[in-house]
Amino acid sequence: MGKPTKIKKGEAFQFVRRDFLKLLSFAGLSTFLPGRASAKDDWRNDKNIPKQYIQNRDLPDFHIRSANPFMGVDMNAWGLAIGGMVKNPVGLSYEDLFGLKMFTQVSRLKCVECWSAKAEWQGFQFSELVEKVQPDPAAKFVYIQSADSYYESFAIEELLRPRVLFVLRMNGKSLSKDHGYPLRLIAPFKYGYKNIKYITSIKFMDTRKRNYWANSGPYSVDGTIQPGIDHPLDYNKKPLPINGGEVFHFFDR
Protein backbone atom coordinates (compact mmCIF):
# COMPACT_ATOMS: atom_id res chain seq x y z
CA MET A 1 0.00 0.00 0.00
CA GLY A 2 2.91 2.37 0.65
CA LYS A 3 2.91 5.90 2.03
CA PRO A 4 0.04 8.37 1.59
CA THR A 5 0.22 10.44 -1.62
CA LYS A 6 0.05 14.21 -1.33
CA ILE A 7 -2.80 16.08 -3.06
CA LYS A 8 -2.27 19.64 -4.17
CA LYS A 9 -4.24 22.41 -2.42
CA GLY A 10 -7.32 23.43 -4.36
CA GLU A 11 -7.52 20.05 -6.09
CA ALA A 12 -10.14 18.82 -3.61
CA PHE A 13 -12.46 21.72 -4.54
CA GLN A 14 -12.28 20.63 -8.19
CA PHE A 15 -13.21 17.09 -7.15
CA VAL A 16 -16.18 18.29 -5.12
CA ARG A 17 -17.43 20.46 -8.01
CA ARG A 18 -17.12 17.52 -10.41
CA ASP A 19 -19.06 15.29 -8.00
CA PHE A 20 -21.77 17.95 -7.77
CA LEU A 21 -22.12 18.16 -11.56
CA LYS A 22 -22.37 14.38 -11.77
CA LEU A 23 -25.10 14.45 -9.16
CA LEU A 24 -27.05 17.06 -11.12
CA SER A 25 -26.72 14.97 -14.26
CA PHE A 26 -27.96 11.86 -12.48
CA ALA A 27 -30.87 13.77 -10.92
CA GLY A 28 -31.92 14.97 -14.36
CA LEU A 29 -31.77 11.47 -15.75
CA SER A 30 -33.87 10.09 -12.91
CA THR A 31 -36.80 12.34 -13.88
CA PHE A 32 -37.00 10.54 -17.23
CA LEU A 33 -36.16 7.06 -15.93
CA PRO A 34 -37.64 7.01 -12.43
CA GLY A 35 -37.98 3.25 -12.25
CA ARG A 36 -34.34 2.54 -13.04
CA ALA A 37 -32.72 5.43 -11.23
CA SER A 38 -34.48 4.97 -7.89
CA ALA A 39 -34.68 1.18 -7.78
CA LYS A 40 -32.34 -0.35 -5.20
CA ASP A 41 -32.43 -2.98 -2.53
CA ASP A 42 -33.43 -2.07 1.01
CA TRP A 43 -30.37 -2.95 3.10
CA ARG A 44 -31.65 -1.66 6.45
CA ASN A 45 -30.88 -4.02 9.33
CA ASP A 46 -33.83 -2.59 11.26
CA LYS A 47 -36.84 -1.97 9.01
CA ASN A 48 -38.55 -0.06 11.83
CA ILE A 49 -36.09 2.81 11.44
CA PRO A 50 -37.11 5.24 8.62
CA LYS A 51 -35.20 4.84 5.37
CA GLN A 52 -33.76 8.36 5.49
CA TYR A 53 -31.96 7.65 8.76
CA ILE A 54 -28.33 6.53 8.87
CA GLN A 55 -28.32 3.11 10.50
CA ASN A 56 -26.70 -0.32 10.29
CA ARG A 57 -26.80 -1.76 6.79
CA ASP A 58 -25.07 -4.96 5.64
CA LEU A 59 -24.12 -3.85 2.13
CA PRO A 60 -22.20 -6.45 0.09
CA ASP A 61 -19.06 -4.35 -0.42
CA PHE A 62 -18.76 -2.22 2.74
CA HIS A 63 -21.08 -2.57 5.73
CA ILE A 64 -22.50 0.58 7.34
CA ARG A 65 -22.35 0.90 11.11
CA SER A 66 -23.89 3.61 13.30
CA ALA A 67 -24.22 3.32 17.07
CA ASN A 68 -27.03 5.87 17.10
CA PRO A 69 -29.31 6.13 14.04
CA PHE A 70 -29.80 9.76 12.99
CA MET A 71 -30.62 11.92 9.99
CA GLY A 72 -27.07 13.04 9.26
CA VAL A 73 -25.16 16.26 9.83
CA ASP A 74 -26.85 19.62 9.35
CA MET A 75 -24.14 21.47 7.44
CA ASN A 76 -25.78 24.82 8.17
CA ALA A 77 -24.79 24.31 11.80
CA TRP A 78 -21.63 22.19 11.42
CA GLY A 79 -18.11 23.27 12.27
CA LEU A 80 -15.02 21.58 13.69
CA ALA A 81 -14.15 22.91 17.16
CA ILE A 82 -10.61 22.21 18.40
CA GLY A 83 -9.76 23.21 21.95
CA GLY A 84 -8.96 22.03 25.44
CA MET A 85 -5.34 22.32 26.55
CA VAL A 86 -4.14 24.35 23.57
CA LYS A 87 -2.61 27.76 22.99
CA ASN A 88 -4.83 28.63 20.02
CA PRO A 89 -8.33 27.08 20.10
CA VAL A 90 -9.91 27.26 16.65
CA GLY A 91 -13.16 26.63 14.83
CA LEU A 92 -12.84 25.38 11.26
CA SER A 93 -15.46 25.33 8.52
CA TYR A 94 -15.79 22.53 5.97
CA GLU A 95 -14.08 24.74 3.37
CA ASP A 96 -11.21 25.43 5.80
CA LEU A 97 -10.40 21.72 5.92
CA PHE A 98 -9.72 21.60 2.18
CA GLY A 99 -7.04 24.24 2.68
CA LEU A 100 -4.96 21.75 4.68
CA LYS A 101 -2.32 19.56 3.04
CA MET A 102 -4.12 16.55 1.59
CA PHE A 103 -3.03 12.92 1.34
CA THR A 104 -4.53 9.82 -0.24
CA GLN A 105 -4.07 6.17 0.73
CA VAL A 106 -5.70 2.78 0.29
CA SER A 107 -6.33 1.07 3.59
CA ARG A 108 -8.68 -1.45 5.11
CA LEU A 109 -11.25 -0.88 7.85
CA LYS A 110 -11.38 -3.95 10.08
CA CYS A 111 -14.48 -4.47 12.23
CA VAL A 112 -14.67 -6.40 15.51
CA GLU A 113 -17.60 -8.25 13.88
CA CYS A 114 -14.92 -10.07 11.83
CA TRP A 115 -15.41 -8.41 8.43
CA SER A 116 -13.20 -5.91 6.66
CA ALA A 117 -13.38 -3.75 3.53
CA LYS A 118 -10.84 -1.53 1.83
CA ALA A 119 -11.23 1.89 0.27
CA GLU A 120 -9.20 4.82 -1.01
CA TRP A 121 -9.27 7.61 1.58
CA GLN A 122 -8.33 11.26 1.12
CA GLY A 123 -7.81 13.71 3.94
CA PHE A 124 -5.31 15.49 6.15
CA GLN A 125 -2.97 14.34 8.89
CA PHE A 126 -3.38 15.16 12.57
CA SER A 127 -0.11 17.08 12.58
CA GLU A 128 -1.88 19.81 10.57
CA LEU A 129 -4.23 20.45 13.49
CA VAL A 130 -1.49 20.18 16.10
CA GLU A 131 0.47 22.88 14.30
CA LYS A 132 -2.57 25.17 14.27
CA VAL A 133 -3.60 24.89 17.92
CA GLN A 134 -0.20 24.25 19.61
CA PRO A 135 -1.17 21.90 22.45
CA ASP A 136 0.18 22.30 25.97
CA PRO A 137 3.11 19.87 26.50
CA ALA A 138 1.10 18.30 29.33
CA ALA A 139 -1.67 17.31 26.90
CA LYS A 140 -1.16 13.65 26.00
CA PHE A 141 -4.64 12.62 24.87
CA VAL A 142 -7.52 13.80 22.69
CA TYR A 143 -11.25 13.31 23.10
CA ILE A 144 -13.28 13.34 19.86
CA GLN A 145 -17.04 13.80 19.63
CA SER A 146 -19.43 13.20 16.75
CA ALA A 147 -22.79 14.51 15.57
CA ASP A 148 -24.59 11.27 16.51
CA SER A 149 -23.53 11.40 20.21
CA TYR A 150 -20.64 8.98 19.64
CA TYR A 151 -17.25 9.70 21.21
CA GLU A 152 -13.71 8.32 21.15
CA SER A 153 -10.36 8.93 22.83
CA PHE A 154 -6.77 8.48 21.67
CA ALA A 155 -3.25 9.10 22.79
CA ILE A 156 -1.90 11.99 20.71
CA GLU A 157 1.02 9.84 19.55
CA GLU A 158 -1.44 7.33 18.04
CA LEU A 159 -3.04 9.99 15.85
CA LEU A 160 0.36 11.27 14.71
CA ARG A 161 1.18 7.96 13.02
CA PRO A 162 1.72 8.48 9.26
CA ARG A 163 -1.20 6.35 7.98
CA VAL A 164 -3.81 7.98 10.21
CA LEU A 165 -6.04 10.39 8.28
CA PHE A 166 -8.91 12.72 9.05
CA VAL A 167 -10.92 11.88 5.95
CA LEU A 168 -12.97 14.11 3.63
CA ARG A 169 -13.23 11.85 0.57
CA MET A 170 -13.69 8.13 -0.05
CA ASN A 171 -13.03 6.31 -3.34
CA GLY A 172 -12.66 9.57 -5.24
CA LYS A 173 -15.91 11.12 -3.98
CA SER A 174 -16.98 13.25 -1.05
CA LEU A 175 -17.82 11.15 2.00
CA SER A 176 -21.39 9.89 1.94
CA LYS A 177 -23.73 10.29 4.90
CA ASP A 178 -23.35 6.59 5.67
CA HIS A 179 -19.55 6.80 5.79
CA GLY A 180 -19.20 9.84 8.00
CA TYR A 181 -19.82 13.06 6.05
CA PRO A 182 -18.42 15.62 6.49
CA LEU A 183 -15.39 14.33 8.46
CA ARG A 184 -14.27 10.98 9.80
CA LEU A 185 -11.16 9.29 11.12
CA ILE A 186 -9.27 6.41 9.54
CA ALA A 187 -6.74 4.75 11.86
CA PRO A 188 -5.99 1.48 10.01
CA PHE A 189 -4.34 -0.28 12.97
CA LYS A 190 -7.48 0.19 15.11
CA TYR A 191 -10.78 -1.71 14.93
CA GLY A 192 -13.60 -0.01 13.08
CA TYR A 193 -15.34 1.27 16.21
CA LYS A 194 -12.31 3.51 16.87
CA ASN A 195 -12.66 5.10 13.41
CA ILE A 196 -15.17 7.73 14.51
CA LYS A 197 -17.47 9.39 11.95
CA TYR A 198 -19.36 12.72 11.77
CA ILE A 199 -16.65 14.46 13.83
CA THR A 200 -17.67 17.76 15.43
CA SER A 201 -14.99 18.47 18.05
CA ILE A 202 -11.49 17.53 19.18
CA LYS A 203 -10.36 18.29 22.73
CA PHE A 204 -6.75 18.03 23.98
CA MET A 205 -6.47 16.68 27.53
CA ASP A 206 -3.90 15.57 30.11
CA THR A 207 -5.92 12.47 31.10
CA ARG A 208 -7.59 9.85 28.94
CA LYS A 209 -11.38 9.61 28.82
CA ARG A 210 -13.21 6.38 28.02
CA ASN A 211 -14.90 5.79 24.69
CA TYR A 212 -18.49 5.00 23.69
CA TRP A 213 -18.14 1.23 23.46
CA ALA A 214 -16.09 0.90 26.63
CA ASN A 215 -19.00 2.57 28.44
CA SER A 216 -21.86 0.98 26.45
CA GLY A 217 -20.51 -2.39 25.35
CA PRO A 218 -17.76 -5.00 25.63
CA TYR A 219 -14.95 -3.31 23.68
CA SER A 220 -11.72 -1.85 25.01
CA VAL A 221 -10.66 1.79 25.02
CA ASP A 222 -7.48 0.83 23.16
CA GLY A 223 -9.04 -1.01 20.19
CA THR A 224 -5.79 -2.11 18.53
CA ILE A 225 -6.42 -4.93 16.01
CA GLN A 226 -5.42 -8.31 17.43
CA PRO A 227 -4.24 -11.47 15.60
CA GLY A 228 -7.12 -13.64 14.42
CA ILE A 229 -9.35 -14.33 11.42
CA ASP A 230 -10.81 -11.85 8.92
CA HIS A 231 -13.73 -12.29 6.50
CA PRO A 232 -13.08 -9.55 3.90
CA LEU A 233 -16.28 -8.42 2.18
CA ASP A 234 -14.40 -7.71 -1.06
CA TYR A 235 -13.07 -11.28 -1.24
CA ASN A 236 -16.28 -13.30 -0.88
CA LYS A 237 -15.79 -13.50 2.89
CA LYS A 238 -13.15 -16.19 2.59
CA PRO A 239 -11.62 -16.65 6.07
CA LEU A 240 -8.08 -15.28 6.17
CA PRO A 241 -5.62 -15.08 9.06
CA ILE A 242 -4.42 -11.68 10.25
CA ASN A 243 -1.37 -10.87 12.34
CA GLY A 244 -2.81 -7.92 14.24
CA GLY A 245 -2.23 -4.24 13.62
CA GLU A 246 -3.11 -2.85 10.19
CA VAL A 247 -4.72 -5.55 8.04
CA PHE A 248 -3.21 -6.30 4.63
CA HIS A 249 -4.36 -9.10 2.32
CA PHE A 250 -2.58 -10.52 -0.70
CA PHE A 251 -5.26 -9.11 -3.03
CA ASP A 252 -4.87 -5.56 -1.70
CA ARG A 253 -3.04 -2.99 -3.81
Helices and strands as residue ranges (DSSP letters): E 5-7, H 11-32, H 34-38, E 80-84, E 90-92, H 94-97, E 102-110, E 115-124, H 126-133, E 141-146, E 151-155, H 156-159, E 165-170, E 173-174, E 184-186, G 192-194, E 199-205, H 212-216, E 228-232, G 233-235, E 240-242
